[in-house]
Amino acid sequence: MKKLVLSLLITLPAFAASPKHWVTVDSQILGKLAPMQKALMVEKEGNGVSLIQLSDEEIDKLSSAIHNELHRCGGFISHDSEAEALLAFVPRGDMHFAMKGVFSDHDIDQQELVEPMVKQVSAKNIEKQIREMSNFHNRYYTADTGSDSQNFVMKTWKSLSNSRSDIKVDLFKHSKFPQPSVVMTIEGSDYPNEIIIMGGHADSIAGGWFGGPKSRAPGADDNASGISTLTEAMRIALANNFKPKRTIMFMAYAAEEVGLLGSKDIASTFKSQGKNVVGVLQYDMTLRKGTANKDIVMMTDYTNTAQNEFIGRLIDEYVKVPWGYSKCGYGCSDHASWTNNGFPASIPFESTMEDINHAIHTDKDTIETAGGNADHAAKFAKLAIAYMVELAN
């Protein structure tokens, strides 16, 4: 998830050498933070969104301040051009469909496949990968460790799939920054052109003046947990020789923390290529149980209502834990990239936004500060298996 100390920008010198980016920001966030930054120029405002220009360094501070000052995630999207940013102000039918359109009325009828798989979920496996990813100094999108950590993810996924000729694992290279995204594709046997996306961001960030590529950012909860949870679901599916009828693509997105850059690049590419994405599952933070009476929380904004209800039915059928709803706001994670491009997306989250993990975007985002084990994440691995098998078949 994405994290403000914009007040720093008033008293510390500007970064003249850094190019400015067009950024759309939740107007409510900007309203709370604008008093900190008198010189901030809003280029356009409407539909609850404001358009501003920020440098790379200012984007890092924006991410930090949203978390530190407002105790929430995200709230902004970085854009490649002013023209792209202005699309956020234009009502579009594809985005409306992505949020309100009828998600196919899928029967839940794959119990013979799903139930044995969910029993195989290992919290220890998830914990092991979280620790391995957390060992990188950070996974920042411009740091060498940001690329090294993605190579680790690619190697891990390849090791699980190298016996299958219907599976490939690739790096999706982005033109504007060095960190790649990682994509595993399991080709569907019957409907290969119908695609299911299961993803989460793999980068990490820590705030403060000495943030960016230098800061220690273990990012255990945010979001080694999401990638490790999906990896466990992947491991179990492949160990059981699961062969989906629809194509499944697992994605570890780059550069989410600085404005959803990786997922935005991929989702817009899929839209321009006319890809038929039938469902998107986003995992961003699965490690910490933050809400006493809910284990899984569905975010209702910038998501597909009918798919959220379908996922709720999957939780009841296979995971059997209490769940509910919350809101995470504009641009809070990569599901927004898919929604903005017209694809139905959902984000089951570890807690309500009111109970968010305050250790994220700091050097204290470790397994120990999130409960000491991956038992909570294991519930999300079970849900991922159910979603994958039920929707793919």
C-alpha positions in Angstrom: 0.0 0.0 0.0 1.0 3.5 -0.6 2.3 6.3 2.6 2.8 12.4 4.1 5.5 14.7 5.5 4.8 17.4 2.9 5.6 20.0 5.5 9.2 19.1 4.9 9.0 20.5 1.4 8.4 24.0 2.9 11.6 24.2 4.9 14.0 22.0 3.0 15.5 22.9 -0.4 13.7 22.0 -3.6 15.1 19.4 -6.0 15.5 21.4 -9.2 17.1 18.6 -11.1 14.3 16.2 -10.6 11.6 16.2 -13.3 8.0 16.9 -12.4 5.3 14.3 -12.7 1.6 14.7 -13.2 -0.1 13.3 -10.1 -3.8 12.9 -9.4 -4.6 13.0 -5.7 -7.7 12.4 -3.6 -9.0 15.9 -2.9 -9.9 15.1 0.7 -6.3 14.1 1.3 -5.0 17.3 -0.3 -7.4 19.3 1.7 -6.0 18.0 4.9 -2.4 18.4 3.8 -2.5 21.7 1.8 -1.9 23.8 4.9 1.5 22.2 5.2 2.4 23.2 1.6 1.4 26.8 0.8 3.1 26.8 -2.5 1.3 23.7 -3.8 -0.4 24.5 -7.1 -3.6 22.6 -8.0 -3.9 22.5 -11.8 -7.4 21.0 -11.8 -10.0 19.7 -9.4 -13.2 17.7 -9.9 -15.0 14.4 -9.0 -13.1 14.3 -5.7 -9.7 14.3 -7.5 -7.0 17.1 -7.7 -4.2 17.4 -10.3 -0.7 18.6 -9.1 2.9 18.3 -10.3 5.5 16.7 -8.0 9.2 15.6 -8.3 10.3 12.1 -7.5 11.4 13.2 -4.1 8.1 15.0 -3.4 6.2 11.9 -4.4 8.2 9.9 -1.8 7.3 12.5 0.8 3.7 12.4 -0.3 3.6 8.6 0.2 5.1 8.9 3.6 2.9 11.8 4.8 -0.3 10.0 3.8 0.6 7.1 6.0 2.2 9.0 8.9 -0.2 12.0 9.1 -3.5 10.5 7.9 -2.9 6.8 8.8 -4.2 5.4 5.5 -2.8 4.0 2.3 -2.4 5.4 -1.2 -4.4 8.3 -2.3 -2.6 9.2 -5.5 -1.7 8.0 -9.0 1.4 9.1 -11.0 0.8 9.7 -14.7 3.1 9.7 -17.7 1.5 12.8 -19.2 -1.0 15.6 -18.5 -3.3 14.1 -21.0 -3.3 10.8 -19.2 -3.9 12.5 -15.9 -6.9 14.4 -17.2 -8.6 11.2 -18.0 -9.3 10.9 -14.2 -11.7 13.8 -14.6 -13.7 12.3 -17.5 -16.5 9.9 -16.8 -15.8 6.7 -18.7 -18.1 3.8 -19.5 -15.4 1.2 -19.1 -14.6 2.3 -15.6 -18.3 2.3 -14.7 -18.6 -1.2 -16.0 -15.5 -2.3 -14.0 -17.1 -1.1 -10.8 -20.8 -1.7 -11.4 -21.0 -4.2 -14.2 -22.5 -7.6 -13.7 -19.7 -10.0 -12.8 -20.5 -13.4 -14.3 -22.8 -15.4 -12.0 -20.3 -18.2 -11.2 -21.6 -21.2 -9.4 -19.4 -22.5 -6.6 -19.0 -26.1 -7.6 -15.3 -27.0 -7.5 -15.2 -28.4 -4.0 -13.5 -31.7 -5.1 -10.6 -29.7 -6.3 -10.5 -26.8 -3.8 -11.1 -28.5 -0.5 -8.0 -30.8 -0.6 -5.9 -27.9 -1.8 -6.9 -25.5 1.0 -5.9 -28.1 3.6 -2.4 -28.0 2.2 -1.8 -24.3 2.9 1.3 -23.8 5.1 1.7 -20.6 7.1 5.4 -21.6 7.6 6.0 -21.5 3.8 4.5 -18.0 3.6 6.5 -16.8 6.5 9.7 -18.2 5.0 9.3 -16.2 1.8 8.2 -13.1 3.6 11.5 -13.2 5.6 13.5 -13.8 2.5 11.9 -10.8 0.7 12.3 -8.7 3.9 16.1 -9.4 4.0 16.6 -7.1 1.0 17.6 -3.7 2.4 14.6 -2.4 0.5 12.7 -3.2 -2.7 12.5 0.4 -3.8 11.7 0.8 -7.5 14.9 2.7 -8.5 17.3 0.8 -6.1 19.5 -2.1 -7.2 17.8 -4.1 -4.5 14.4 -3.3 -6.1 15.5 -5.2 -9.2 17.4 -7.9 -7.3 14.3 -8.7 -5.2 12.2 -9.1 -8.4 14.8 -11.5 -9.8 14.3 -13.5 -6.5 10.6 -13.6 -7.1 11.1 -14.7 -10.7 13.5 -17.4 -9.7 11.1 -18.6 -7.0 8.2 -18.8 -9.4 10.3 -20.5 -12.1 11.4 -23.2 -9.6 7.7 -24.0 -8.9 6.8 -24.2 -12.6 9.8 -25.6 -14.5 8.2 -29.0 -15.1 5.1 -27.5 -16.9 5.3 -26.6 -20.6 2.0 -24.6 -20.4 3.6 -22.2 -17.9 6.0 -19.3 -18.5 7.5 -16.8 -16.1 8.7 -13.4 -17.6 9.9 -10.0 -16.5 7.6 -7.1 -17.7 10.1 -4.3 -18.2 9.0 -0.8 -17.7 10.5 2.0 -19.9 10.5 4.8 -17.2 12.2 3.0 -14.2 14.5 0.1 -13.7 12.4 -2.3 -11.5 10.6 -4.8 -13.6 7.3 -6.6 -12.8 7.2 -10.4 -12.7 4.4 -12.3 -14.5 3.7 -16.0 -14.5 1.2 -17.2 -17.1 -0.6 -20.5 -16.9 -2.3 -21.0 -20.2 -5.9 -22.1 -20.1 -6.8 -25.4 -21.7 -10.3 -24.4 -23.0 -10.6 -20.6 -22.9 -7.0 -19.3 -23.2 -8.2 -15.8 -24.2 -10.1 -15.4 -20.9 -7.7 -14.1 -18.3 -7.7 -14.1 -14.5 -5.2 -11.8 -12.9 -3.9 -12.5 -9.3 -1.4 -9.9 -8.2 0.2 -7.7 -5.6 3.0 -5.1 -5.5 6.5 -6.3 -4.7 8.2 -3.0 -4.0 8.7 -1.4 -0.6 9.3 2.1 0.6 10.2 3.9 3.9 9.5 7.5 4.4 11.2 10.4 6.0 13.8 12.9 4.7 16.4 10.1 4.0 13.8 7.9 2.3 13.8 6.5 -1.2 16.6 4.2 -2.3 18.7 4.6 0.8 16.2 3.7 3.5 15.8 0.3 5.2 12.3 -0.9 4.1 11.7 -4.6 4.9 8.1 -4.3 3.8 7.1 -7.6 5.4 3.4 -6.7 5.6 3.5 -4.2 2.8 3.8 -6.2 0.6 6.0 -9.2 0.9 3.0 -10.7 2.5 0.8 -10.4 -0.6 3.4 -11.9 -2.9 4.3 -14.7 -0.5 0.6 -15.5 0.0 0.0 -15.8 -3.8 3.2 -17.9 -4.1 1.8 -20.4 -1.6 -1.5 -20.6 -3.6 0.6 -21.1 -6.8 2.8 -23.7 -5.1 -0.2 -25.8 -4.1 -2.0 -25.5 -7.4 1.1 -26.7 -9.3 1.9 -29.4 -6.8 -1.6 -30.8 -7.5 -1.1 -30.5 -11.2 -4.0 -28.0 -11.5 -4.7 -27.2 -15.2 -7.1 -24.3 -15.5 -9.6 -23.9 -18.3 -9.1 -20.1 -18.4 -5.6 -18.5 -18.4 -4.3 -17.5 -15.0 -1.6 -14.8 -14.7 0.2 -14.1 -11.4 1.8 -10.7 -11.2 4.3 -9.1 -8.8 4.0 -5.4 -9.7 6.8 -2.9 -9.6 6.6 0.7 -8.3 3.2 0.7 -6.6 4.3 2.8 -3.7 5.1 5.8 -6.0 1.7 6.0 -7.8 0.8 2.5 -9.1 3.3 2.8 -11.9 3.9 -0.9 -12.6 0.3 -2.1 -12.6 -0.9 1.0 -14.5 1.6 0.2 -17.2 0.5 -3.4 -17.5 -3.3 -2.7 -17.2 -3.1 0.0 -19.9 -1.1 -2.3 -22.1 -3.8 -5.1 -21.7 -6.5 -2.6 -22.5 -4.7 -1.3 -25.7 -4.2 -4.9 -26.8 -7.9 -5.8 -26.3 -7.2 -8.5 -23.6 -10.2 -10.1 -22.1 -9.6 -9.9 -18.3 -12.6 -11.6 -16.6 -11.4 -11.0 -13.0 -8.6 -9.3 -11.0 -7.7 -10.3 -7.4 -5.3 -7.8 -5.6 -3.4 -8.9 -2.5 -1.8 -5.9 -0.7 -1.1 -6.7 3.0 -2.3 -10.1 4.3 0.0 -10.6 7.3 -1.5 -8.7 10.3 -4.9 -9.3 11.9 -5.8 -5.8 12.7 -9.6 -5.9 13.2 -10.9 -8.0 16.1 -14.2 -9.2 14.5 -13.2 -9.5 10.9 -10.4 -11.6 9.3 -10.8 -10.5 5.7 -12.1 -7.1 4.7 -13.4 -6.3 1.2 -12.7 -2.8 -0.1 -15.9 -1.5 -1.7 -14.5 1.5 -3.6 -12.8 1.3 -7.0 -13.8 -2.4 -7.0 -16.4 -4.6 -8.7 -19.4 -5.0 -6.4 -20.6 -8.3 -7.8 -17.1 -9.9 -7.7 -16.8 -8.7 -4.1 -20.0 -10.6 -3.3 -18.6 -13.7 -5.2 -15.4 -13.6 -3.1 -17.5 -13.3 0.1 -19.3 -16.5 -0.9 -15.9 -18.2 -1.5 -14.8 -17.1 2.0 -18.0 -18.6 3.5 -17.6 -21.8 1.6 -13.8 -22.5 1.9 -12.1 -20.2 4.4 -14.9 -20.0 7.0 -13.8 -16.8 8.8 -15.7 -13.6 9.6 -15.4 -11.0 6.9 -16.8 -7.5 6.1 -16.4 -4.3 4.1 -14.4 -1.1 4.3 -13.1 1.7 2.0 -9.5 2.4 1.1 -9.9 5.6 -1.0 -8.6 6.8 -4.3 -5.6 5.0 -5.8 -4.9 3.0 -2.7 -3.5 -0.1 -4.5 -3.0 -1.7 -7.8 -6.7 -2.8 -8.2 -7.3 0.8 -9.1 -5.2 0.5 -12.2 -7.3 -2.4 -13.5 -10.6 -0.6 -12.6 -9.4 2.5 -14.3 -8.8 0.5 -17.5 -12.2 -1.2 -17.4 -11.5 -4.5 -15.7 -13.4 -6.0 -12.7 -11.1 -6.0 -9.7 -11.3 -6.7 -5.9 -9.0 -6.3 -3.0 -9.5 -8.5 0.1 -7.5 -6.8 2.8 -6.2 -7.8 6.2 -8.2 -5.2 8.3 -10.4 -2.2 8.0 -8.6 1.0 7.0 -9.2 2.3 10.5 -7.2 -0.6 11.9 -4.3 -0.3 9.4 -0.8 -1.4 10.4 1.0 1.8 11.4 4.4 0.1 11.0 4.2 0.0 7.2 6.6 2.4 5.3 9.1 2.2 8.2 12.0 0.0 9.1 9.7 -1.7 11.7 7.5 -3.4 9.0 8.6 -6.9 10.0 6.9 -10.2 10.8 7.5 -9.6 14.5 5.5 -6.3 14.5 2.7 -8.0 12.6 2.1 -10.9 15.0 5.2 -13.0 14.7 3.9 -15.6 12.1 1.9 -15.9 8.9 -1.2 -17.6 10.3 -3.4 -14.7 9.1 -1.9 -14.7 5.6 -2.7 -18.4 5.4 -6.4 -17.5 5.3 -5.8 -15.4 2.2 -3.9 -18.2 0.6 -6.9 -20.4 1.0 -9.1 -17.7 -0.6 -6.6 -17.3 -3.5 -6.9 -21.1 -4.2 -10.7 -20.9 -4.1 -10.8 -17.9 -6.4 -8.3 -19.3 -8.8 -10.0 -22.7 -9.2 -13.6 -21.6 -9.1 -13.1 -18.8 -11.6 -10.7 -20.6 -13.9 -13.0 -23.7 -14.3 
